Amino acid sequence: MFWHARTTSGKAICLSDQFPLSNVEEVMLGRVTFAGQPPVDLGAVVDWTANPHGNRSWALNLHALRWAGRLIAEYERSGEAAYLRRATDLAGQWARANPRGGRGVSPWAWAEHPVALRAPVLVCLSEHVRARWLLDCLAEHGEVLADPALYRAGHNHGLDQDIALLVVGCRLGRAKWRDLAIHRMTASAELAVDDQGALHEQAPRYGLYVHRRLGVALRAIRESGAEPPPRLVARRSALEAYVAHATQPDGRLVPIGDSPADARATGFAQEGPVVRVFDAGYVFGRTAWNDPESAYYSIRFGPGRALHGHEDHLGVTYSAQGHRILVEAGFHSYERTPYVDWTRSPEAHNVPVVTGVFRPGTRTHLLESSIGPARQCFELSDDAYGVPRTRRVLVSHAPDLLAVHDSVPARSLRSLWHFDPALTLVSRTGGAVVLGDGDWRVTLLQFPADGLRLRTGTVSPGYLRTAGTVTVESAEAADVLTLIVPGAAAPEVTISGSELTVGTPGGPVTIDGGRGRRLAFRRAIR
């Protein structure tokens, strides 16, 4: 048996402005729209086992009740009692139909994340409604939220659990719950966010989400009468650099891991160094802040795949001259389908795929880096296929050029390159592939040229969306050199000894294939 609340002896911290926007008039009529799905008519009496679209996110949203919470917010804004009556009716229906452990109850009813998202709705309702069932429901939510066996430490779900436990604890006068929530928030944030601000969930979109939710957490702590722990404040501040550097010049987050390609991040300071290496496994670089024409690139390395990450190590994205060029599969959904599984695989990313058996979760090391104002070089390596695979990346600015050399000993590899859906094939001659967007051109040059293949790929430009794209697959070889030349259609290339010179629109770029930190490609161009 859970602890029953007899009274509400504490403050109602109602964060109703955090509930997602919805059409409250439609909700009043029993119609809901969420998770990117078409509208559903729930009717006056809700079937809480329903999932008409067969979508996991839809079912979660149904049981989170935040769509009903928007009715409370509208009541507080307008004073219209009908909104409060409908919100009370929906919450009461949910409580009666979903006893914890009850037979036939949807598994989403008491899953840890819906509990965390629903509890603040019930707290807001309790500010206006005095009912024994509501107090008991709050008490049961509090016990679930406080249960260490159900807690997701270092995870965005855990942060939502902490926010919920804090507001429930304050409302029911359970100071121990409030204090536990604040303690867990701080410890969890230090697990989730490192000193440089990188989130270990391996998806910039979740860095944005956690930053926003930490803002809600700090507000709730203050409203509870406590002082936010400085360590918690510091971790939220650290996140800002990670999100800013992961934001492309067009304002959208780079679609690494479970990050939708259309997610935007605003309000983060665009300042500081234009190239930043995060030890958690990211290189983010650009030519300038606050310039939509700026070149931009990302490179992945670091710990093996975890949480919302993909098998994207050694992966590169690239944009220049106001055009996104190299993209990756991105985030499609949380559905359990072969396509979603594929989006997390190495083949969905711009990586060298070695002949042999892939070993998931392998760490990738950044061996060397050289960062200058006009060009940057990076060397990375791992043994994800049982042998060392090495990628050397050179990025040149003014003139723009990306050069990538992949190598593997005693085996062969294929380099994969997925182009933005806006780019269409213009021509292909030998190892030169020209793509265009209107009058603008970009060329991929590859050595060895023989064996290069073009195929139609698929990426996700947004949630539950797909788009066709040109994918280039190199010949199988021990060494592959790939050049991306923005703004150029089939530029001239000359080779002299160990030097390769590319004639770009902005002038020639020479790449030295010698030793040390310079990009090695000598074997690739034989």
Summary of the structure (lengths in Angstrom):
residues: 526
radius of gyration: 26.2
end to end distance: 74.9
largest distance: 85.0
contacts: 1821
relative contact order: 0.07
helix: 30%
strand: 25%
